[in-house]
């Protein structure tokens, strides 16, 4: 069973446009969820792609940071 709801909450927290700095604990938890198969990689990429197309540049930048972290850590 995948915990997509937990993933969505962490992704929203990590890509919040109210942040000034990256939320590394949330980003690393996202990587852990994917690595432990608690969230399917396909679902994760789909959710991150939605954030990448955001009109807010800060949210898109943080989505790129999450994607980079997943590529490097998973």
C-alpha positions as CSV (number, residue, x, y, z in Angstrom):
1,X,0.0,0.0,0.0
2,X,1.4,3.4,-1.0
3,X,1.2,6.3,1.4
4,X,0.6,9.0,-1.2
5,X,-1.2,11.2,1.2
6,X,1.9,11.5,3.4
7,X,4.0,12.1,0.3
8,X,1.6,14.9,-0.9
9,X,1.8,16.6,2.5
10,X,5.6,16.4,2.5
11,X,5.8,17.6,-1.1
12,X,3.5,20.6,-0.4
13,X,5.7,21.4,2.6
14,X,8.9,21.1,0.7
15,X,7.7,23.2,-2.2
16,X,5.8,25.9,-0.3
17,X,6.2,29.3,-1.9
18,X,6.3,30.8,1.6
19,X,9.7,29.2,2.3
20,X,12.9,31.2,2.0
21,X,15.3,28.2,2.3
22,X,14.9,24.5,1.3
23,X,13.2,22.2,3.8
24,X,15.8,19.5,3.8
25,X,14.1,17.3,6.4
26,X,11.0,17.1,4.2
27,X,13.0,16.5,1.1
28,X,15.0,13.7,2.7
29,X,11.7,12.2,4.0
30,X,10.4,12.2,0.5
31,X,13.5,10.3,-0.7
32,X,13.0,7.8,2.1
33,X,9.4,7.2,1.2
34,X,10.4,6.5,-2.4
35,X,13.3,4.3,-1.4
36,X,11.2,2.2,1.0
37,X,8.5,1.8,-1.7
38,X,6.0,3.7,0.5
39,X,5.3,5.9,-2.5
40,X,5.6,4.7,-6.1
41,X,8.2,6.5,-8.2
42,X,5.7,7.1,-11.0
43,X,3.3,8.8,-8.6
44,X,6.1,10.9,-7.2
45,X,7.3,12.1,-10.6
46,X,3.7,13.0,-11.6
47,X,3.2,15.0,-8.5
48,X,6.6,16.8,-8.9
49,X,5.8,17.6,-12.5
50,X,2.6,19.4,-11.4
51,X,4.7,21.5,-9.1
52,X,7.2,22.3,-11.8
53,X,4.5,23.9,-14.0
54,X,3.5,26.2,-11.2
55,X,3.1,29.9,-12.0
56,X,5.1,30.6,-8.9
57,X,8.8,30.5,-9.6
58,X,9.8,29.7,-6.0
59,X,7.5,26.6,-6.0
60,X,9.0,25.5,-9.3
61,X,12.5,26.0,-8.0
62,X,11.9,24.0,-4.9
63,X,10.2,21.2,-7.0
64,X,13.4,21.1,-9.1
65,X,15.4,20.8,-5.9
66,X,13.2,17.9,-4.7
67,X,13.6,16.2,-8.1
68,X,17.4,16.6,-8.0
69,X,17.5,15.2,-4.5
70,X,15.5,12.2,-5.5
71,X,17.8,11.5,-8.5
72,X,20.9,11.8,-6.3
73,X,19.5,9.8,-3.3
74,X,17.2,7.2,-4.6
